[in-house]
Amino acid sequence: MNIWEFIEGKLSSSIDVMLLYVLESKGSSPGRRGFKMAVAADNDFSGTIGGGIMEHKFVEMAKARLKGNTDTSGIYKQIHDKSSAYDQSGMICSGEQTIFLYQIKPGEATHIRSLIKSLSLNRNGTLQLKNTGILFSEKKPQQDFYFELEGESDFLMLEKTGYKNQLHIIGGGHCSLALARLMCEMDFYITVYEERNGLNTIEQNIYAHEKKILSTYSELSNFLEPGDNVYVVIMTFGYRSDDIALKALLGKQFKYLGVLGSKKKMEKMFADYRLENIDEKLFSNIHSPVGVQIKSQTTAEIAVSIAAEIIAVKNKDQ
């Protein structure tokens, strides 16, 4: 939201401002699709399109065009390889990215204010970018990004605004608090669920967007919807409550489902499920022991290991 608040503030002060937006990225490009920054005519700027010499070059380009009041819009392909015969970015990290430079029109301030309001309410919407301008709609798109290039300069980019992923943390103890603290820096809407009223770690958790107190973890099936952008970590206070929580969610398709617990504990749980004739397909893909195995000792280390595994799953196909 900082980028859009920056832009809205400059427009309100009658200061020209340019948007730099990464439309597409391939390989090891440091600027990933959706990265954005804004450069104002008073030399102020916010955000990033990947950093390094390439970003410096585009910031200076934006400043010069704003100062010269020249045609400021355009699409620029950047190849991060000095052996490339054309479109060299000046970086050697390999990969490439396509950047859109666009001077915001004063009349587009209404769309930007609507976008800021949507973000402040943690809602999803659609940002539409075309070579002709910016639009915002409160309608939620079917995918996070859609990009289509039509010729050399015409294109359509649709981005789902707001949080693109949901993280449900089942249990509100110390590990839950540490995980929420770490994941709040990323693109996840975080909800924490707990059975115990008045738990101090729930009260201390200022990082989750929502905190829900349930009468029993069996109610989870009423709250968690399946989805390719839904991540679930079960970390309640004991074996019995973990079991209740997991059984409430079996059969729902999530992008990630993990259970905190020792290997021995989880082997017993799954052995019990087999004795209960629960279809093994329902729990064969559960991440357990949860997290990247780094011999975690503290709650902070456990949070790091789980966050790393979630990120690895999220970015697997990118």
C-alpha positions as CSV (number, residue, x, y, z in Angstrom):
1,M,0.0,0.0,0.0
2,N,2.9,2.4,0.6
3,I,3.5,2.8,-3.2
4,W,-0.1,3.9,-3.8
5,E,-0.2,6.1,-0.8
6,F,3.0,7.7,-2.0
7,I,1.4,8.3,-5.5
8,E,-1.8,9.6,-4.1
9,G,0.1,12.0,-1.8
10,K,2.1,13.4,-4.7
11,L,-1.0,13.9,-6.9
12,S,-2.7,15.6,-4.1
13,S,0.2,18.0,-3.9
14,S,0.1,18.6,-7.7
15,I,3.5,16.8,-8.1
16,D,3.9,14.7,-11.2
17,V,4.7,11.1,-10.5
18,M,5.6,8.1,-12.6
19,L,4.8,4.4,-12.0
20,L,7.5,1.8,-12.8
21,Y,5.9,-1.7,-12.9
22,V,7.4,-5.1,-13.7
23,L,5.0,-6.7,-16.2
24,E,6.9,-9.9,-16.7
25,S,10.0,-11.6,-15.4
26,K,12.0,-14.7,-16.4
27,G,14.9,-16.7,-15.0
28,S,16.9,-15.2,-12.1
29,S,15.7,-11.6,-12.6
30,P,15.8,-9.7,-9.3
31,G,12.6,-7.8,-10.2
32,R,9.7,-10.2,-10.1
33,R,6.3,-9.8,-11.8
34,G,4.3,-7.2,-9.9
35,F,7.3,-5.4,-8.4
36,K,6.6,-1.7,-8.6
37,M,8.0,1.7,-7.6
38,A,7.0,5.3,-8.0
39,V,9.3,8.3,-8.9
40,A,8.1,11.8,-8.4
41,A,9.1,15.1,-10.1
42,D,10.5,16.3,-6.8
43,N,13.1,13.5,-6.9
44,D,11.3,11.5,-4.2
45,F,10.6,7.8,-4.8
46,S,9.2,4.7,-3.2
47,G,9.3,0.9,-3.8
48,T,11.6,-1.2,-6.0
49,I,11.8,-2.9,-9.4
50,G,14.7,-5.1,-8.4
51,G,17.5,-2.8,-7.4
52,G,21.0,-2.4,-8.8
53,I,22.3,-0.5,-11.7
54,M,19.2,-1.3,-13.7
55,E,16.8,0.3,-11.2
56,H,19.1,3.4,-10.9
57,K,19.0,3.7,-14.7
58,F,15.2,3.6,-14.8
59,V,14.8,6.0,-11.8
60,E,17.0,8.5,-13.6
61,M,15.1,8.0,-16.9
62,A,11.8,8.7,-15.0
63,K,13.2,11.8,-13.4
64,A,14.5,13.1,-16.8
65,R,11.2,12.5,-18.5
66,L,9.2,14.1,-15.8
67,K,11.5,17.1,-15.8
68,G,11.4,17.4,-19.6
69,N,7.7,16.8,-19.8
70,T,8.3,14.4,-22.7
71,D,6.3,11.3,-23.7
72,T,6.7,9.3,-20.5
73,S,5.0,6.0,-21.1
74,G,6.7,3.0,-22.6
75,I,7.6,-0.7,-22.3
76,Y,11.2,-1.7,-21.8
77,K,12.7,-5.2,-21.9
78,Q,15.8,-5.7,-19.8
79,I,18.1,-8.7,-20.2
80,H,20.5,-9.3,-17.3
81,D,23.4,-10.6,-19.4
82,K,26.3,-8.4,-20.7
83,S,26.7,-10.7,-23.7
84,S,23.3,-9.9,-25.0
85,A,23.3,-8.0,-28.3
86,Y,20.4,-5.7,-27.1
87,D,18.4,-4.5,-24.1
88,Q,21.2,-5.0,-21.6
89,S,20.2,-4.0,-18.1
90,G,23.8,-3.7,-16.9
91,M,23.4,-6.6,-14.5
92,I,24.8,-10.1,-14.8
93,C,22.4,-12.2,-12.7
94,S,20.8,-13.7,-15.9
95,G,17.1,-13.7,-16.6
96,E,15.1,-10.8,-18.0
97,Q,12.2,-8.5,-17.0
98,T,9.8,-6.2,-18.8
99,I,9.2,-2.8,-17.2
100,F,6.3,-0.4,-17.9
101,L,6.9,3.3,-17.3
102,Y,3.8,5.4,-17.0
103,Q,3.1,8.9,-15.9
104,I,0.0,8.9,-13.7
105,K,-2.8,11.2,-14.9
106,P,-4.5,13.4,-12.4
107,G,-7.9,11.9,-13.3
108,E,-6.6,8.5,-12.2
109,A,-6.4,9.6,-8.6
110,T,-10.0,8.4,-8.0
111,H,-8.9,4.8,-9.0
112,I,-5.9,5.0,-6.8
113,R,-7.9,6.2,-3.8
114,S,-10.3,3.3,-4.3
115,L,-7.4,0.9,-4.4
116,I,-6.0,2.3,-1.2
117,K,-9.4,1.9,0.5
118,S,-9.7,-1.7,-0.7
119,L,-6.2,-2.5,0.6
120,S,-6.9,-0.8,4.0
121,L,-9.9,-3.1,4.4
122,N,-7.8,-6.2,3.4
123,R,-10.0,-6.8,0.4
124,N,-9.1,-8.2,-3.0
125,G,-9.7,-6.3,-6.2
126,T,-8.3,-5.9,-9.7
127,L,-5.7,-3.5,-10.8
128,Q,-5.7,-3.1,-14.6
129,L,-2.8,-1.6,-16.4
130,K,-2.7,-0.8,-20.1
131,N,-0.5,1.4,-22.2
132,T,-3.3,3.9,-22.0
133,G,-3.7,4.1,-18.2
134,I,-4.8,2.6,-14.9
135,L,-8.1,1.3,-13.7
136,F,-9.2,-0.3,-10.4
137,S,-12.1,-2.6,-9.8
138,E,-13.4,-4.2,-6.6
139,K,-14.1,-7.4,-8.6
140,K,-11.7,-10.2,-7.6
141,P,-9.9,-11.7,-10.6
142,Q,-9.6,-15.5,-11.1
143,Q,-5.8,-15.4,-11.0
144,D,-3.1,-13.4,-9.3
145,F,-1.6,-12.0,-12.6
146,Y,-2.6,-12.0,-16.2
147,F,-0.4,-10.4,-18.9
148,E,-1.0,-10.2,-22.6
149,L,1.2,-8.3,-25.0
150,E,-0.6,-7.1,-28.1
151,G,2.0,-5.9,-30.6
152,E,5.0,-3.9,-29.6
153,S,3.3,-1.4,-27.2
154,D,-0.2,-2.5,-26.5
155,F,-0.7,-4.8,-23.5
156,L,-3.1,-5.8,-20.8
157,M,-2.0,-6.5,-17.2
158,L,-4.4,-7.6,-14.5
159,E,-3.2,-8.0,-10.9
160,K,-5.1,-9.3,-7.9
161,T,-4.7,-6.6,-5.3
162,G,-4.6,-7.3,-1.6
163,Y,-3.2,-10.4,0.0
164,K,-2.8,-13.2,-2.5
165,N,-2.4,-16.0,0.0
166,Q,-4.1,-17.1,3.2
167,L,-2.2,-18.6,6.2
168,H,-4.3,-20.3,8.9
169,I,-2.4,-21.1,12.1
170,I,-4.2,-23.6,14.3
171,G,-3.1,-23.0,17.8
172,G,-2.2,-19.7,19.5
173,G,0.9,-20.6,21.6
174,H,4.5,-19.4,21.5
175,C,5.3,-21.1,18.2
176,S,2.2,-19.6,16.6
177,L,3.2,-16.2,17.8
178,A,6.7,-16.6,16.3
179,L,5.3,-17.8,13.0
180,A,2.8,-15.0,12.7
181,R,5.5,-12.4,13.5
182,L,7.7,-13.8,10.7
183,M,4.9,-14.3,8.1
184,C,3.3,-10.9,8.5
185,E,6.2,-9.5,6.5
186,M,5.0,-11.5,3.5
187,D,2.0,-11.6,1.2
188,F,-0.2,-13.7,3.6
189,Y,-3.5,-12.8,5.3
190,I,-3.0,-14.5,8.7
191,T,-5.7,-16.0,10.8
192,V,-5.0,-17.7,14.2
193,Y,-7.4,-20.1,15.8
194,E,-7.4,-21.2,19.5
195,E,-9.6,-23.0,22.0
196,R,-8.3,-21.4,25.1
197,N,-9.7,-18.0,26.2
198,G,-7.4,-15.4,27.8
199,L,-4.2,-17.0,26.5
200,N,-1.4,-14.5,26.8
201,T,0.3,-15.4,23.5
202,I,-3.0,-14.7,21.7
203,E,-3.3,-11.3,23.4
204,Q,0.4,-10.6,22.4
205,N,-0.2,-11.6,18.8
206,I,-0.5,-8.2,17.0
207,Y,0.8,-9.8,13.8
208,A,-2.3,-11.8,12.8
209,H,-5.0,-10.1,10.9
210,E,-7.7,-12.1,12.6
211,K,-7.8,-14.2,15.8
212,K,-10.7,-16.6,16.4
213,I,-11.6,-18.4,19.6
214,L,-13.4,-21.7,19.0
215,S,-15.3,-23.9,21.4
216,T,-13.6,-26.9,19.8
217,Y,-11.1,-27.4,16.9
218,S,-13.7,-29.6,15.2
219,E,-15.3,-26.3,14.2
220,L,-12.4,-25.6,11.8
221,S,-14.2,-27.2,8.9
222,N,-16.7,-24.3,9.0
223,F,-14.1,-21.7,8.7
224,L,-11.4,-23.0,6.4
225,E,-12.2,-23.1,2.7
226,P,-9.9,-25.1,0.4
227,G,-7.8,-23.4,-2.3
228,D,-4.6,-23.2,-4.2
229,N,-3.6,-20.1,-2.2
230,V,-4.5,-21.5,1.3
231,Y,-1.8,-22.6,3.7
232,V,-2.5,-24.3,7.0
233,V,-0.2,-25.1,10.0
234,I,-1.5,-27.1,12.9
235,M,0.4,-26.4,16.1
236,T,-2.0,-26.8,19.1
237,F,-1.0,-27.6,22.7
238,G,-1.1,-31.4,22.4
239,Y,-1.6,-34.6,20.6
240,R,-5.4,-34.8,21.2
241,S,-6.1,-31.3,20.0
242,D,-3.8,-31.8,16.9
243,D,-5.8,-34.9,16.1
244,I,-9.2,-33.1,16.4
245,A,-7.9,-30.2,14.2
246,L,-6.5,-32.4,11.6
247,K,-9.5,-34.6,11.3
248,A,-11.7,-31.5,10.8
249,L,-9.6,-30.6,7.8
250,L,-9.0,-34.0,6.2
251,G,-10.4,-34.1,2.7
252,K,-10.0,-30.4,2.0
253,Q,-7.4,-29.5,-0.7
254,F,-5.0,-26.9,0.5
255,K,-1.8,-25.7,-1.1
256,Y,0.0,-26.6,2.1
257,L,-1.0,-28.5,5.2
258,G,1.6,-29.1,8.0
259,V,1.5,-30.4,11.5
260,L,4.0,-29.5,14.2
261,G,5.2,-32.5,16.1
262,S,7.9,-35.1,16.4
263,K,8.4,-37.8,13.8
264,K,7.4,-40.4,16.5
265,K,4.2,-38.5,17.4
266,M,3.1,-38.2,13.8
267,E,3.9,-41.8,13.0
268,K,1.6,-42.8,15.9
269,M,-1.2,-40.5,14.7
270,F,-1.1,-41.8,11.1
271,A,-1.0,-45.4,12.4
272,D,-4.1,-44.7,14.4
273,Y,-5.8,-43.3,11.3
274,R,-5.1,-46.5,9.4
275,L,-6.6,-48.5,12.2
276,E,-9.7,-46.2,12.0
277,N,-9.8,-47.0,8.2
278,I,-9.2,-43.4,7.2
279,D,-8.2,-43.3,3.6
280,E,-4.4,-42.8,3.6
281,K,-4.7,-40.5,0.5
282,L,-6.2,-37.9,2.9
283,F,-3.1,-37.6,5.0
284,S,-0.2,-38.9,2.8
285,N,0.8,-35.4,1.6
286,I,0.8,-33.7,5.0
287,H,4.1,-32.0,5.8
288,S,5.2,-33.7,8.9
289,P,7.5,-33.2,10.6
290,V,6.6,-29.7,9.6
291,G,9.2,-27.3,8.2
292,V,12.7,-27.5,6.7
293,Q,14.8,-29.8,8.8
294,I,17.4,-27.5,10.3
295,K,17.4,-29.0,13.8
296,S,15.3,-26.2,15.2
297,Q,15.6,-25.6,18.9
298,T,13.8,-22.3,19.7
299,T,10.4,-21.1,18.8
300,A,12.0,-18.5,16.4
301,E,14.0,-21.3,14.7
302,I,10.9,-23.4,14.4
303,A,9.1,-20.5,12.8
304,V,12.0,-19.9,10.3
305,S,11.9,-23.6,9.3
306,I,8.1,-23.6,8.7
307,A,8.2,-20.3,6.9
308,A,11.0,-21.6,4.6
309,E,9.0,-24.7,3.7
310,I,5.8,-22.6,3.0
311,I,7.8,-20.2,0.7
312,A,9.3,-23.2,-1.1
313,V,5.9,-24.6,-1.8
314,K,4.5,-21.3,-2.8
315,N,7.3,-20.5,-5.3
316,K,7.8,-24.1,-6.6
317,D,6.3,-23.5,-10.0
318,Q,7.5,-19.9,-10.5
